[in-house]
Amino acid sequence: MDRLVDLAQILRSKNSGPFLITLDILFSDSQVYERVVKSGMLNEKAITELYHLKKGMLCGIYFFPTALGIKITYHRSISSGTCGDSDVYGAQQHAPLMELLIP
């Protein structure tokens, strides 16, 4: 098994407007991309648990084989820039994905 952070070329997060976070996972090799996709580890249950999301907060998990990329979007629990927001740009939200093990 390998950690997702060791397989991905780019693993990042960012705002997708003030109410959403987007996680981007990009690969430089099609075989590695296919391995991650076929593992089934990036699924609704796994993302919901990793990010402690309530039902309905996950917008979707999108696979882009021609770009060797995966995009995950979910609703923020606190909108960007409001009182209590600890990551205005959403730039630190990829951390839980880093240690995800891929068979």
N, C-alpha and C positions, 0 to 999 in steps of 0.2 A: 504494500500500500504506500501511496505517496500523498503528501499534503498538496492541496490545491494550489497553494502559493508557490510550490516548487514546480508545478506543471504549467502554470499560466505565464504568459509573457507579460501581461498587464492585468492587475487585479486592483480595481479602484472603485470609489463611490463618489457620488456628487448629487447635488440638488437637481431635481427635475421639476422646477418651480418651487414655490414656498411650502407646498404640502406633500411633496413626494420625494423619495430617495431612489436613485438608480444605482445599481451595482453593475459594473462592467467586468467581464472576464474575457480576455482576448488571448488567443494562442498563436504561436508562430508555426505550428506543425499540425497538419490535418489528422495525423494518426493520434496525436495527443488529444486534440479536440474530440475526435470520435470516441476515444477511450472514456473521457469525462462524460460525454453525453450518454453513451451506452451503459455507464455504471449505474445510472439512475439516481445518483446521490444528490443531484440538484433537483429536488422535487418540492412540492408544496409543503409537505409535512416537515421536511428537513429545514427549509427556510423559515417557516413559521416558528419552529422550536429554537433555531439559532438566534432569531431576532425577537423572540418573545412577542410575536404578533398576535393580535386578537383576530377572530374570524372576520373575514372581509377586508383586512388591511393589505393583504398581498394582491397587487394588481395583476401580476403575471410573471412568468418565466418564459423568455423568448430566445429561441435558438436561431442563429444566423450562420448556416454552414458555409456559405460563400465568403463570409467575412471571418470565419473561424472564431465567432464570438457568441457570447451568451449575455443576455441582459435580464436583470431581475429588478422589478419596480414594486415599491410598497409605499403605503401612506405613512407619513411621519406622525408620531404621537403628539408632537408639539410643532407648530409651524415655524419655519425658519425665521430667526431674529426676534421671536417673542420671548418674554420673560420665562426663564427656565430652560431655554434652548442652549445646549452645551456644544453644538456643532453647527454653526450658522450655515456653513457651506456644504455640509454633509460629507466632508472629505475624509472623515475617520470611521465611516460606517462599514467599510469592507473587512475590518479586523476579524469578526466572527467567521468569515469564510476562509480565512487563511489556513486554519488548522483542520478544515474538513478533509477527511481521508478518502482517497479515491482508490478502489481496488484495481 
